[in-house]
Amino acid sequence: SQQGEEDPQALSIQEGENATMNCSYKTSINNLQWYRQNSGRGLVHLILIRSNEREKHSGRLRVTLDTSKKSSSLLITASRAADTASYFCFIEGTSYDKVIFGPGTSLSVIP
Amino acid sequence: SQTIHQWPATLVQPVGSPLSLECTVEGTSNPNLYWYRQAAGRGLQLLFYSVGIGQISSEVPQNLSASRPQDRQFILSSKKLLLSDSGFYLCACGQVRVNTEAFFGQGTRLTVV
């Protein structure tokens, strides 16, 4: 299965702290993407990192990818209450014409 | 740019009634299309994917079916809804192996009563 797995599944932090979420997968990938979902609504694309990239930044977001360990991490720095959401990693594998989500990390940022 | 239209946004249906959720895509051709379901408080489960007109692959056995009558149209259906079909359904569009982001519809919240 290409199922991705995020950990932790739930994370609660104080505003201003950094939040780190991890995603592991089991297959070769073309790219890995991180999405945010607010309160069971649609998904918002955050960052796409290709298999030949190791790190990408976007504002307060930093994504790393270690293809040897088949894992990725999403770091949100200086978190805000508005960052409260569920975060999913989304895997585009090389072998199948489909993409797979991990189960998600539910992040709560306490003001 | 690509956009996905998914409707309706919310739907309340009685058990045993039929279902039809429609998803259309603009701004791309020959996309891969996907239907996902999210049960309350849980992750996203891939239900169906399609790489072309009339080509449907099912990921999990279930009470639902999908069809792709046109290149940019993907339909999720059921002949008789079950209570367990309640959830949040998302349509997605991707161009596999092109290393671009996937695009998602806004989702349909289905409640079967």
Interface residues (C-beta under 8 A of the other chain):
Chain A: N30 N31 Q33 Y35 G40 R41 G42 L43 H45 L48 R50 F88 F90 E92 T94 D97 K98 V99 I100 F101 G102 P103 G104
Chain B: N32 Y34 Y36 Q38 A40 R42 G43 L44 Q45 L46 Y49 V51 S57 E59 F88 L90 A92 G94 V96 R97 N99 T100 E101 A102 F103 F104 G105 Q106 G107 R109
